[in-house]
Amino acid sequence: MSRRLFTAPLLVVCGLGALAGTTPGAAASTGSAPASLASTAPTITPVENPNGKLMMLLDSSGSMSAKDSTGKPKIDAARSALHQVVNGLPSGARAGMRVFGATVKDKQSPSACTDSQLAVPLGTGNTAALNKAVDAYKPFGETPMAYAMQQAANDLGPSGQRSMILVSDGEDTCSPDPCKVAQQIADKGIDLKIDVVGFRVTGKAQKDLQCIAGVGRGSYYDADNAQDLTTSLKTLSTRAFRPFTVTGKPVAGTPIIDGAPTVTPGQWVSKIGETKDERYYQVKHTPGTTLHVSVAGRPGLQGDRNPSIGVSVRRTDGDSCYASDSTWGYDWSTTAMPIGAVARVDANDKDCGHVENLTIKVTTDSGGQPQETLGRDAMPFELRIVEEKPVTNVATLPAPAKDDYATPSDWTYALNGLPKTGGAGFSDAPTIAANTTFSGTLLPGEVQIYKVSVQYGQTLIGRANVAPPSLAMKSAITGSKQSLGVRISLFNPERESYNSYDSVTIGEYTDDRQDLARSIRPVTWRNREVGSSPSYLAGDYYIAIAAQNVPTGGAPINFLIRGDVSGTPTGQPQYAEPGTAQPTAPSTDDPTPSPTSSGTTSATSPSTAATEAGAPVAGGGDDGGLPMPLILGGGAGALALLGGGGAWIALRRKETQPDANGEYPTQSWQPPYGQG
């Protein structure tokens, strides 16, 4: 199964019955007031995509008169589920409905394989018409699935975010091969996907449906009864209008340094080959500031491959900056999680801190062959650039926190919460109130991200409680002969991953709820000095929960999530004008920095000074991200989402001599497990 960015909605329901931000290029503010500086930071306002299009395609085959696992006719379960989907569509959603196998009962008739009708044209404000169409169908004819998919793709049009959710209880009774047709539809663009729900299917029918979802960049899920079907359809239709997207001004990187485009502080969107590729950009750097460059995108599910993305900064003469450059990948390649990387150039960097013109190199590698051209699998990614001023009151700020983590206890809260769907990435992560329980549903192969505000002097415990799997989920686990992993991880406001995660394994015989929890050290600006904790920024911290994909499908997983924040806010940094030397911090008990999870040993990561001043912040929606006096660059989608202890990082340092391509030797290390 494969996923890409810019996915969109088309709902295919088979076997159902017959009808009776900030502009890149804005320079960092040079004022010392946090508010004026933060006001120039890129602001992302992700919302439910108004251009998303959802087409419900209902297979009206006669087999829908059979019973589901509860003994009721499958058609009754389908009607009930579809009514809930229709009534729960987002306001202004563009949706439609097409049926197939609805009018021709004789399978020998030539028209049986072109038996498909547009019941409700694509449009908005058509809830009544959709509900009427749901009431009007019944089990009837054959299953010309491939032909109906072709027509549904035409209904959706050639552009925009489009999605197809196919719910079927049987095999296609006509030609051509529906999996090949799904591939042809997927080839129309990376902004179209096909999700599939198999309603009590096994054998070849199930394999065919899984193939459709796989080549259609969608997901496959099993349903045994009305409850399973309702949950799957409601979840998928909701996801159809909130796909993972990238935000920024378009820029095309070059495969070689010569001719690379110039980018300035702000947020940009570019493309890079997902298998193995490199792209170059020139950046204008303000001497005397710390430069932060981050990249992130979401590759397709890679099976046994571990995709990675990397970024490095160097001078235009090819000489590498001393700053830590990083490459991030993850070992959960069966989770549709974003990946990213960050590179920092300290203001006092002897090679590049004073240099105005620098080169950015972005790379990808998932173990495949280099790509000469950007094809259909080109991965859109965010390129974010930040410049940070020096801090003037370092000597008076609280010393780095030691090992005084908040201690997670057993889940003692009520087993219910306020419904809240997490974001597909950092930019659209919803804010959750601290110390409050929220509830959600997680699909196999999916990640959801939430954000909670944490100030200097405070600490955070991210918690989740996972419900036992449904019968459909247990069946999928049994069929795939593997267990299902669910993982929780934390990220700081720069989207830097902690070197730890908590995970549970859900198997065929799991009947109890499972607890997960991760905690951080108290947030202190000077935590960056020891390089052992990402807790050096105040602002929005992120709690991410993800489930591994299951090859044989699955069903939504119910969970509870909360962010427990404690401690008294204290220790706000103050910023100087660009070009001002940063004061030297007093010595600590650990004077030798060790690498952080982002691969940096410098004490110049972005900091936040806008929170207490009430200034605008960068990130997503109404608030979020880094409230700081700089042009934000840490929020590029995700930094090896849920990578934590499961991520791998390659750190590159300057050596005496580069190779023929201007590259320097790399070394890999596995982050330690534990708290962050």
N, C-alpha and C positions, 0 to 999 in steps of 0.2 A: 504494500500500500504506500502511496506517495502523497505528500502534501506540498503545497506551495503557498507563497504569499498571495495576497489579493484574491482570496477565494470569495465566492458569493452564492446566493440561494437558488436552488431548483428542487422541489420536493417530488420524488417519484414514489407513488404508493402502488405496489403491484398486488394483484390477487384480491381486489377489494369489491368488485361487483359491477353490474351494468346499470347504466342510466335507464330508468323508465324516463499654525505656529509662527513664529518670528521669521522674517525674511533673512536668509543667509546673506552674509556680507555686512551685517550690522556690526560695527566695531564694538569692542568692550568699552563700557563707560570708564572714564578715568576719575570720576568723582569718588570721594571717600565714603559718602553716605550709602549704607547698604541698600536703601530703597531705590535710589537712582540706578545703582548697578544692577540690582536684581530685575529691575523693570526692563532691561534689555535682553534678559535671558529668553531663549526660545520657549514658547509656551505651546503645548500640544493640547488640543481639546477634542479627544476622541469621543464620538457619539455613535449611536446606532446608525449604521450606514443608510442614508436616505435613498441611495441609488441601488441598494441591494434588491434583487428580484428573486422571488420564490414561486416555482411552478409545482403544484401538487399533481402528480401523475398517478392515476388510480388504475391498477390492473383489475379488470372486472371478470376474471376467469371464474368458471363454475366451481372450482375447488374451494372457493371461499365459503361454500355452504358447509364444509366440514367443521368438526368441533375443535376448539382450542383445548388447552390443558385443564381448563375448569369445566369442560363439558358443554360450553355454550358455542353457538355458531361463530366462526371467525368473522363473518360479516358484521355481526353485532358488535364485536370488540373493535373492529375497524371503524365503524360509524362513531362509536363512543370516543375513540381516540382522536379521530379527525375533528369532531366538534370541539374538543378541548383545544386542539392545535389552532383551529380557525379563530376561536374566541380569545385565544391568548396571543395572537399576532401583535407585534408592536404597532402603535399608532402610526398611520401613514405608510405601513408596509405595503409594498407592491407584490401582490400574490395572485396566482391563478390556479386553475385546475383543469387537467386533461385526463380522460379515461381511455382505456383500450380493452378490447375484447368485450365491448358493451352491446353490440347490435347484431353480430353474426354468430350463430350457434353451430352451423355446419362447418366442421374443420376442413372438409373437402372443398368448400367454396373458395374461389380465388380471392375474394374480398376479405376472407378471414384474417389474412396476414397484413391487411392495411386498415383494420378495424380500429380506428382511434379518432376521438372527437374532442374538441376544445370545449369543455363544459362551462368554464368561466374564464374569460379573457384576462390577461395580466392587467392589474390595475390596483388602485387604492380605494378604500371605503366600500369594499365589496363583501363585507362579512356576511350579510344576509344572503347574497347570491351563492357564496361558498357553502354556507350551511344548507341551503336548499339543494344544492348539488350533492352534498353528502347524503342527504335524506333520500335522494332520488335513484340511487344505484342499488343493484342487487347482483348476486352471482349469476353469470350468464355464459359467456363464450370462451374463446381460446385466449392465448397469451402472446400476442405479437409485440413483445417487449422492445426489441431492437427498433422496429419501425416507430413505435410510440416515443422512444427516447429521441430519435431523430427529429420528430415533429415538435417535441417539447423544447429541444434546443433551438429550433426555429422560433418558437413562441417567445423565448427569452431574448432573442436578438443577438447581434454580433459583438456587443460590448457591454461593459459594466460588470458588476459583481453578480454572478449567477450561480445557482446551486440546484442540484437535483437530488432528492432523497427518494430512493426506490424501496418500496416495501412490497415484498413478494412472498407468495407461498408455494411457488412452483417454478418449473423450467419454461423457457421460451419455447413455444410450439412452432415457431416459424424460423425462417432464415432472413437475414444473415446472423452470424454469431453476435450476441449482444455484447460480449466483452470486446470484440473488435470494434463494434460501433461506439462503445463507451470510449475507447482509445481515440477514435476519430473525433468525437465530441470534445474530449480533453485537449486535443491538439489545437482547438480553436483559440486557446489562450489560457494563461495561468490564473485568470480571474473567474474560472468556471470549475465547479467540482460536482461530483456525484456521490452522495451518501446513500447507503443501502441498509434496510432493515429486513431481515429474513424472518417471516412469520411461520414458525414451526416447520422449518425446512431442514433437510438432511441430504447427504450424498452429493450427487452431481448438481442438484439445484442450489445447494448451499455454496459449493465451490464456484459455480458460475456467478452467483451474486457477489461473492468475495472478490472475484476477479474484476467485476464491474467497478466495485468501490476502489480496488487497488489502482487500476489504470486511470480511474476518474479522479484521483487525488482526494478521495473521500474516506469515509469510515464505514465499516460493516458492523452491524449489531444484530443479535438474535432476540426474538420475542416469542414467548410461549402463550401469553394470554393478554387480556385487555390492559391489565396494569403495566406489563412490560412494554406493550406497544405504545400506550399513552405516554409513558415516561420517555421512551426513546424518541418518539416523534416530537414531543414538546421540547425536549432538550435540543434536538437537531434543528428544529425550526427557529428556536431562539438563537442558536449559534450562527445560523445563516445570515442574520442581520448584525452580527458583531464579529466578523472575521478579523484575523490578525492582519494588520496593514502597516506600512511604513509611511512616515510623514516627513516632508521636507522639500526643498527646492531640487529639481532634477539636475544631475550632473553626470556626465559620461567619463569615467576614468579611462586611461589609456593602458594598453598592455606593456608599454615601455615608458621610461621616464621622459623621453623626448616628446614634447607636445602635450604633456599632462595639463589638465585644466587647473585654474587657480580657484581655491576655496578660501573662505574667510570665516571667522567665528560665527557659529549658527548651526543649523541642522540641514543636512542635504540627503538626497536619496539617489542611489546609484545601483548598478547591477554588476554581478560577478558570476562567473561559472561556478556551479556548485561542486563539481567533481574535483577539479584542480585548476586553479587560475590565479592571476595576480593583476592588480589594477593600481595605477599611480595617480597622485594628485599633488599639486603645489599649494602650500599654505602660507599666508602672510601672518607672521608672528610678531607681537609687540614685545621688544626686548625689555627685560625686567619683570615679565610675568611668567608664571608657570603654565605651560601648554599641556592641555589634556585632549587627547584624540581617542574617540571610541567608535566602534563599529558593531552592528548587530543585525541579524536577519534570522529567518527561520527556514532551514532546509527541509526537504521532504524526508519522510521516514526512510532510513537507509538500510534497514534489515541488519546485517551483521557488520555494517560499516559505521565508523565513528566520525561524523563530519566535524570539521573544525574551521575556524576563521581566525585570522591573525592580523595585527597591525603593527607597523614600525614607523619611526620618524628618523630622517637623516638629513644631512645638508645636501644642497643641490649638486655638490661635487661628488656625492656618493658616500662620503664619510659618515658612519653611523653616529648618532648622538649617544651619549653615555646612558641616557634614561632607559629604564626597563621597558622593553617591548614585549608583547605577550601574544600567545596563540592559545585559544581556548577550544576545547572539544568536550565531548561527554560520552560516558559509557552506556547511557540509556538511549541508544539510537532508535528504540521503538517508542519513544515519546516525542510528540510533535512540539518540542520546546525550542524557543529561540536560542541562538548562540551569539556570542560577541566577544570583543577583546578591547583592551584599553592600553594606550601608550602615553607616558607622561615625560615632559622635558622640563626639568627644574629651572627656575629663574637663574640659579647660580651654576647651571651646567656649564662646565668649562669649554665644551665643544659647541654647544648650540644655544645656551641661554641668552646670548647676546645677538644671535643670528635672526634676521628678519625673514628671509626666504628659506623655507624648509620643504622637504618632500615627504609625502605620506605614501606608504606602500601597504596595500591590503591584499591578503592571500587567503585562499581556501584550499582544503585538501581532505578528501574522504577516501583516499586510497585508490582513486581511479587515474585515468590518463589525462594529461593536460588538454585543455580545450582551446582551439585556435579561434573559434567564434562563439558568440553568446547565442545559444540555442533556446529551445523551449524550457529547458531546466535552469535557465539563468535565475539566480536568486537576487531579488531586490533587497537592499540593506540600507540602514540608516548610517550616515557618517556625521558625527557630531563633534564640534570643535569648541573648546573652552579655553579661556585665559583667566588665570586666577592671580589676584594681587597678593603681595606679601602681608603677613600678619605682624602687627606691631607690638602686641602684648603677650607674646609667647611666654615670657619669663613669669608672668603672673597667672597663667592658666593652670588648671589642675594637672597634676602629674599623670602620666599614663596609668590606666587602670591595670591592676594585676589580675588575679584569677578569681575575682569576686563576682562570679556569674550569678544571675538569678537561678534558683533551683526549681526546675519543673516538678510538680507533684502529680499524683494520679488525677484523672479527670473527675472533678467533683461537681460539675455543673449539670443543669437540666439537659436532657437529651432532646432539645429542640432549640430553634434559634430563628432569627429574622432572615427570611430568604434573601440571598444576595449572590449573584453570579459573578465570579471573578473575571478579571481581564485576560485576554489572550496573550498580552504582552505587558510590559511595564507601563507603556504610554497610556493604555486604557484601563489600568488597574483601578477599581473603585476604592474609595476611602471607607474604612470601617472604623467605628468608634472604638477606642481603647476599652479593654475590660468588658466587652460585650460579645455574646455568642451569635454567630450567623450560620446559616445553613445553605447547602448547595448540592448539586449533583455533578459528578465527574465522569466523563466518558473514558474508556480505555484509550490510551494514546494521547490523552489531552493533558494540558497544564492550565491551571487557573492561578491568577496572581491578585493579591489584595495589598493595600498599603495602609499603614497606621503611623501617626505622627509620634516621633520620639525626640525629645530635646536633650541638649547637653546636660549631663548629670543623671540622666534616666537610663533605664535598662528595659529590655523587651524579652518576653517569652512568646514565641509563636507556637500555637497549639492547634491540633486537629484531632477529631474523633471520627473514625470511619465505621459505617454500619456494615453488618454481615452482607455478603453477596446475595443477590436474588437467585432464583432457580435458573433463570436464563444465563446469568453470569457463571454460576457453578457449572452449567452444562458446557459453556464455552471453555472454561478452564479445563474441564475433563477432556474435551475434544482436542485441545491443543497440547495436552500432556505437560502443562507447565502451570506454575502458580502466577498470581498477579501481584506485582509490587506497587505499593503506594508510598510516595515519598514527600516529605516536607522540608523546605530549606528557606533560609533567610538571606536578604540582600540589603546593603546599605543604600543611602540616597543616590550614590553614584552607580547603583546597580552592580556593585562589586559583591561577589558571592562569598559567603562564609565557608571556611574549610570543613564543613560538617553538614550532615543531614540526618534526619531520622526516618526510618522506613519500616514498614510492616509488610508481611507477606500474606496474601489472601489465597486460600486454596479451596479445594473441593469440599473439605469438611469444616471450613471456618464458619462458626455459628455465633461468635461473640463480637462485640464492638472492639475496635483496636484504637489505642491512643498513640499520638505522635507529638513530640515537643522538641523545640530547639530554643536556646537562650543566648544572649549576647552579653558582653561586658558593658558596664556603664559607659555611655557615650562621652568621650573626652577628646577634644581637638588634638591633644598631644599623644593619643594612642598611636598615631602614625609614626612616632619616633622609634618605637620598638618593633614596628613592622609585623606584629603578630596578631593584629585584630583590625578588621574593617570598621570598627565602631569609632571612627574619628570624625563623623559628620552628624549634625542634627538635621532633622527634616523627616521626610517620609521613608520609612523602612518597609520592606516588602516581604510578605509571607507567600510562598509559592507551594502549591500542592499539585502533584502529578501522578498519573497512573500509567503503567506500561501498556503498550498495545498488546492485544491478544490475537494471534493469527486467525483463529476461528471465530472472531467477532466478540460478542460480549453484550453488556447492558450497562446503563448508568449506575454509578455507585453513589450512595448518599453519604454526606459527611457534614460535620460541624467544624467551624474554624473560629479562632479568636486571637487577638493580640493583647496580651497582658502587659501594661506599662506601669512602672513604679519608679520612685525616686523624685527628688526635688531638682527642678531646672537650675543649672548654675554653670559658669565658665564660658561666657560668650567671647569669641575672638573679635578683634578689631583689625581693619584692613587699611593699608597705606596706599599712596599713589603708585602707579607703575614706575618701575625704575628704582624704587626705594629698596635698599638692602633689607633683607629679612633678619630681625634680631636673632641672635643665637640662643637656643633654649638652654636652661641649666642642665647639668648632667643628670642622668637617671641611673637606676640600678642596672639597667640593661643598655649600655651605651652602644652596643653593636647591633644595628638593625638586621633583622632577618627578613627574607622575602615574604610579602603578603600574598594573598590568594590572587591578586591581580598582577603579580610579578614585579612589584616596585619596592625599592628600599628607600626612596627619597621621602622626605617629610614635607612634601608639597602637594599632596592631594587636595582636591577642591574642598573648601570648607563652607560653612553656612553662617551668614550674619544677618540674613533678612527675616528669619523666623520671628524673632522677638520684636523686630521693627515693623512687622505686619506688611512687609513688601510682597509683591507678586512673586510667585515661585515657578520653577520650571518643572515639567513633567506632564501630567495628563489631567484633563478635566478641570474641575473647579480649583484644584490645588494639586500638590504632588510633586515628587521629584526633589530637586535641590533648591531650597531657598538660600541663595548665595549671591555675593557680589561678583559675579563672573558670568561669562557666556557659557551656559551649561553644555557639557559634552558627555556626561556619564550616562544619559538615559537612552542610549541607542538600543532600544528593544530589550535585550537581555544579555547579561554576561554569563554565558554557559549555564543557561537556566537549569536550576536544580543540580548544577554541576557538583558543588560542594565537594565532598570527599570522593564523589564519583567522577569528577572532572579531571582532566590532565592538562598541564600547563607547560609550555616550553618557554624558558626565559633566555633572552639573548643579551649578552653584554659585549661591549666594545673590545675587540682584540687588536693585536698589533697590525696584522695584515688582513684585509678582506680577500675573498676569493675573486675569480674572474668576473663574477656578476655583482660584485660589491657586497656580498653576503658575509656574515660572520658565523662562526660555529655556534650550534645550539646545544643546550642540555635540557633534559627533561627531569621532572621530579613529581612525585605523587603527593598531593597535599595530605597532611595528617588528618586523622579522624578526631572528632571531639567538638567542643563548643567553640564559638568564635569570639 
